[in-house]
Amino acid sequence: MKLRPVAFALVFIAILTYGLHAVRVNNNSAPNFEVRQILTSDPEIVVEIPIGATGSDIATILRLAVSDKRSQKVSPGGHRLTLKIAASQALDQLLDSSRIPNLITVFEGEWNSEIVDSLRAFGFTSKQIADAFNNLVLPSGFATSEGLLFPALYNFPLKTNALDIVQAMINRFRAEKIGQEILNASGKYSAPQLLTIASIVQAEGDAGDFTKVSRVIRNRLELGMPLQMDSTVHYIKGVRGQIFLSTSSTLIASAYNTYKHYGLPPTPIGNPGALAMQAALNPAVGDWLFFITVAPGDTRFTRSNDQFVEWKFLYEKNRKAGAFK
């Protein structure tokens, strides 16, 4: 399922006659949509725009549309509109993500397990979600959807099933220019490997360091060194926001433990954003083999193990002093 923008600007005037009950309007030339009144301090309605509705469909049904190029960015799904406002204000509300009741956000670096939690909060059962992930159509060469759920805001009409929602995230990956570059890349690393590199880059560095982290990963792989990336262990443990990694954690028996196993993990460790994917494709030029964040905003790169050890002492000193709280 590919979502396409609905090119229209909606005004409430024709809706005022619908009253307090949900109303489904049928039109021979347009898809069905639903209007529901909700009670707030300012009376509001939720307008459900179906996938496939066009600007002319909406204008025909509601009898009023506004010519504004911003209307092309309005997405299908539910939109909360306040009654008795001007047309320009209605369009502002249609473009305001905070007024979208059926919004699902995939954050950069988010794990599939976290997206499952969002789907559960959206109202789907565990079985519906499991069935959705088991029936996805993946790009050639991929055995898992981890990494393929493109980070973005997604708005879906009511009654959209879980499979269509998750498949839309993969379809978005395929449609994005960076996704196509990953899928069509040629060279030493396959598309799944590049996406795995991107997921580690996303988890390990700030955006300004992405290309350098990508180079460290490649340099270590090409020298046959273990990656020893903390983020892969955090993925195993399902923990976020931790800087410190205990020695016992580096001994966990898992194919994702890059302290125990050489090479890349078997799959991505999250769903990377466009910048991390770009860095995986185009690493910086450098001979670095080590990097460490010695203080917030201060990540250092070196080829020297002695220099790395010196910086590690500085990191420990800053961590114990509370610099990372």
Secondary structure, DSSP 4 states (H G I P E B T S, - for coil): -----B---B-SGGGGGGTTS-EEEEETTEEEEEEEEE-SSS-EEEEEEPTT--HHHHHHHHS-B---GGGGGBPSEEEEEESS--HHHHHHHHT-GGG-TTEEEE-TTB-HHHHHHHHHHHT--HHHHHHHHHT--PPTT-S--TTTS--EEEE--TT--HHHHHHHHHHHHHHSHHHHHHHT--SSS-HHHHHHHHHHHHHHS-GGGHHHHHHHHHHHHHHT-----HHHHHHHHT--S-----TTGGG---TT-TTTS-S--SS-SSB--HHHHHHHHSPPS----EEEEEETTEEEEES-HHHHHHHHHHHHHHHHTTTT-
